[in-house]
Amino acid sequence: LLCAAVLAAPGASLVDGTDLEGAALIDGDAETVRFDVGGQVRAVPAARLVAIEMPPGEPAPAEDGFNLYLRNGDRLRGKVSGIGSVLTLESSRVEGFTAPLDAVRGVRFGRVVAVHLRGRYAEAFERELERGRDVIVAIRDAHPTPFAARVLEVGEGTLQARVGAERQDLSSDRVYGFVRAAEGDLPSGEGVRIRVTLAGGERVTLPFERITASHVEGGQTRIARAAVSRIEFVGPHITHLSDLEPIDVQQAALFGEAPKWRRDGMVLGGPLRIAGRTYARGVGVQARSRLEFVLNGRWDAFFVLCGIDDAAGPEGDATFRVLGDGKLLAEVRRRHRDPAVPLRLDVKGVDRLVLEALPGDSWVSDFCDWAEARVYAAASKGG
């Protein structure tokens, strides 16, 4: 489930929490992005941007699911083809996108099956995608048939796969899709990158090259700008805490098992929403909780919006605490319907960052949102 953007209308957000509300995107490149702000042109360094919100994009094509799933969470619709260990996707909205097979989580060719069976095949593929094992989902009349196999290469009309101890060439005509288990780490890339969200939920991450009047471009990939709903900036200048893995997690609940913390959503599922405003990134927890992250002393500042999620109801009440290497950096108490409070904290030299959420007068529904939680480098502040 993709959350709505932090800005309901077109605009941009900067690393230090500043919003350029109503800013209309003009164009940009890897150095500078230009906006029309109230009739005035404003140039912003790309390394200072967090996200650009666009007007509603063109509706997604009427298709029953995505075709290409990547290990970084990206997913796209379109025709998937391959040459050896490189896959290509083409659609009416995305041109020239390629990905190495090692970056692929799953491919759904979506071969034509009877209309009344499409839901059954789609559900079988989604189950295997969730399990994340090496498998091919074969087309066998009314029964989608998964079998253990690791796809090694994709060709014109064929798949080469390791089935047991043997390498086999399989006809792709009878393959609905395949899933690949993750093996090893993927390079994160250098320089500023953009994570582009399209209307309908497609998402793709590219090296940032340029934005023109008609396209968003990176590498060999061109995306129709009219289809884009959000552009998020990622790279060495910024890291969202929801993209990190905490080294220590402590959670407690008044009754039963505590709900697990959640990336980019409130703790029970659904978007992060504080006092009627929805946020795309962040961490959702239930008090009492403690999350510890390693920063390795490489970041200069930490920004977050703290608040009780709207789903908490009138009993929602908690204290938010931020600690750096054991030192209290900030503490704030929020109740249901209080607006999110921004914290901008100096974390220069901090190795361990801890986020604590402590229950208030009642433990009932203390759903806490650390919205837009991110660390960034000092170089991002200029411009």
N, C-alpha and C positions, 0 to 999 in steps of 0.2 A: 504494500500500500504506500503510495507516494503522498507525502504531506503537502498541503498548500504552502505557498511561499510566505516568508515573513512580511513582505510588503504586499498588501492587497491590490494596490495599483502599480502601474509602471514606476520604476525607481531603481536605486542602487544602494547597497550597503557597503561600508568601508570597514577595515579591520578593527578600528578602534571603537566601533559601535555607532558611528555617525551614519545617519540615513539621508540620502538625497531623494526625498520623496517627490514624486511627480517628474523626476528627471527622465527625459526621453532619450534613448540611445541614438546616437548619430552614426558613428563608425569607430574603428579603433584598430590597433595592432598590438604586438607583444610589448611595446613600451608604454603606450598611452591610449586611453579610451576617451572619446568625446561624447558629451551629453548636452542636450538643450535643457537648461534649467530656467524656467520662467522667461524664455526668450533670449537668454544669455548662454553662450557656448562655454562650457567648463571642461577642461582637460584634466583627467585623473590618471596617475600612474597605474598601470595594470597590476603592479605588485602591491597596491594599496586596496584593491577591490576584493570583496568577499562574494558578492552576487549581484546580478542584474536581473530585475524582474521585467518581463516583456508583456505587451498586450496579449490577450488570449490568442493562442496559435490556431492554425488551421486544424480542423478535426482529424483524428487519426483515421487511416483506412479501415474499412469494415472487415477486420480479420479476427479470427478467434484465438488470439494469443500472440506471443512473441516467437521469433524464429531463432535468434541468436542470443545466448546468455554467456556473459563473460565472468571471469572469477572476481573482478573488481566490482561487481554489481550492475554493470551496464547491461542493457538489453535492447534489442532492435527488432523491427519487423522488416521483412523483405526477402528477396531471393538469395539463398546462400549457395555458393559454389566454392570449389577448392582446387588448388594445385599443390599437391604434396602436403606439406605441413602448414600451408597458409590458406586461410579462408577469406572469401570476399563476400560482402553483402551490398546489394543494390536495391533501392526502392525509389518511389516517386519523390521522397523527401531527403534521402541520404544517398550521396554519390561517392563511389571510390573508397569505401571503408574496408580495410583489411585488418586481420588479426592473426597472430601465430596460433597454432593449435594448442600450444601449452597455456595460452591465456584464456582458452575456451572452457566454460563450465558445461555447456550443453548446446545442441543444435536440434531444432525441430524443423524437419523438412516440410512437414505438413502435406505429405502426399495425399492426393484425393482419396477419401474413403466415403462410403455412403453417409449421407447427411445425418441419419439417425445414429451413426456410430462415432461421429466426430467428438462428441463430448466424452465418450468412453476412452478414446485414444488420448485425448488431451489430458484427462485425469491420470491415466497411466503414466504418461510422460512426466507430468508435474510431480507425481509421487517419487519417481526415480530421480528427478532433479533434486528433490528435497533430501533424498538419501545420500546423494553425491558419490555413488560408486560407479565403477566402470561398467557400462551396460549399453546395449543396443536394444531399442524397442522396435521389433519387427512387425510387419503388417501380415496378419494371418486371419483373413476373412473378418469375422465378428469379434475376434479376440486379439487385442494387442499383446504381443508376446515378448517380454524382456528376457534377454539372456546375457550372461557375463561375457564381456569382450571389451578390450581397450582399442579405440580407434587410433590408428597411427598416421594415416594419410587419407586425404579425400581427393578423388579424381572425378573425371567426367563420367558419371554413371556408376562409379565404383567406390567402395570403401576398403581400405586395407586395415585389418584389425588383427590383434593378437587374441586368439581364442584358446584358452588353456596355454599350452606351450607352443602352439603353432601360429604362424602368420597366414592369414587367409584373405583372399580377395572376394568381397561380397558385392552383389548388385544392390545399388542404392534404391532401385525401383521398389523394393520391398521393405525399405527402412523408413519408419515414421520419424525417428530421431535417435540421437545418442547422447550419453552423458559421460563426462570424463572426470575421474577423481583427481583432486589437486595433487601435484607432485612438485615440491620445491617452492621457493619464493619467486615472485615476479619482480623485475626491476620497476621502480616507481617512476622513472623518467626524470629528466632535468628541466629546469626552467619553469616558467608559468604554464600551467595547463588549464583547460576549461572542461567542466562537466556540464554538458548541454542536455537539458530536459525538453522533450518535445510534447506537444499536446497529445494526450492519450497515454503518456507514461513511458515512452521510449527514452533512453538515456545513453549517452556515449561520452567518453572522455578522450580529449584530443590535445596535442601540443597546440598552444595558442599562437596563431599567425596573424589572422586579420578578421575583422567584421566589416562587411560592405553593406550597401543598401539592399542587396538581394540574398547574401549568403553569410554563413559563419564558417570559417575555414581553418583547417589544421592538418598538416601533413598532406596526404593526397585526398583527404575527405572534405567534401563540401555539403553543408546542410542548408536547406531552404530556410531563410530567416523567418518567413511567414509562418513556419511550423513550430518555431522555438518559443517556449514559454518561460524558460529560466536559463541563465548562464551562471555557473558557479566557478570561482577561481580557486585552483589548488596549486600547490607547489612549495618551494622552499621557504616562502615568506609566511606561510600560515598552515596550521594543522588544527582540525576540529577534534575535540576530545572523543567524539563518537567514532572517529576513525582509528583510535588507539585502543589497545587492549590493556585494561587495568591489571596491575600486578597483584592487587589485593582487593577483594570484594567482601564486605560484611553487610548482611541484610537481616533484619529481624521483623517479626510481625506479631500483632496482638493475638491473632488466632491462626492456627495452622501454619502452612508454609508461606514464607514471604514471596511475593511476586519478584521475578528477576528483573534487574535493571534492563533498560531497553535503549537501543541506539535510534536516534532520530524519530522518537515517538514516545508517547506517555506510557507509563509502566504497564498498563493493562492492554495496550494496543491503541491504534488510532493516533492522530496527530498531536503534537505538543500544542496546547492552547491555554493561554493565560489571559483572563479578563477580556475574552472575546477576540483575542488576536492569536493567529496561528503562526507557528514557526517551523521552518523546514529542517533545521539541524538542532542537535542538542542531545541531552541524556534525560531519560525519565526514570525516577526511582520512587519508592515508598519509604517514608521515614518509619523506623530508624534505618539509615544506610550509611555506608562509608566506602568510597571508591578511591583508590590510590593509583596515580599515574606517574610514570618516569619521564621527566623532561630533559635529563642529562645536562642541565644548565645552559641549554642552547637557545632558549627563548627569552624575550625581554618583557613581554606583557601578556596578561590573561584577561579576556573579556567574557562576561556571561550575563544573561538576564535571568534572575531568580524569581520564581513564583509558584503558587499553588495551581495545579491544573484545574480547568473548569469542570472536569469530570468528578472532582473531589466532593462537590456539594458543600453546603454551609458549614460542615464540621471541619473542613480542611484548614489546617493550622500547623506550621512547622518553622523551625529555625534552620537557616542555611549557613554553613561555616566553610570557609576556605582556608587551608593551611599550606604553608610552604616550608618544607624541611622541619616540620614540627611547630613552626611559628604561626600564630593566628594572623591571617592577612585581612579577613573581613568576616563579619557576622551580621545577619539580618533576619528578621522574623517577618513572615508573610502569612496572610490569611486568604481564605477563599474570596475571589473577586478583587483582591488588591491588584493593582497593575504590577507588571514585572519591574523589578528594580535592577538597574544596570550596575555592574561592578567592573571597574577597570583597575587592574592590580599589577604592580611591578613584580615580576618574577625573575629578574636578572639573577643568574647564578643558581637558581632553585633546581634541585635534583628531583625531589619528590613533591608532587602536588596532590593534596587530598581534598575531596569534596565530601562533606558530611551533611546529612539531613536528619534533624532531630525532631521527634514528635512534639506537638504543642500540648494544649490542655486535654485534647482527646486524640487517641491513636486512630480514630475512625477516618478512613479515606484521606490520609495525609499523603496525597499524590503530589510529588514535588518535581518540578521541571527545571533543569539547568539548560535553558534555551540558548542556542547559538554559542555554546561554550567552545572557546578557541584560544589558542596561544599564537602569538605572532612575533616577528622580528622587528627590531627598531628601524631597519631600513624601510619598512612598510609605512612608517609614519609620515614620511615627507611627501611633498608634492601637493 
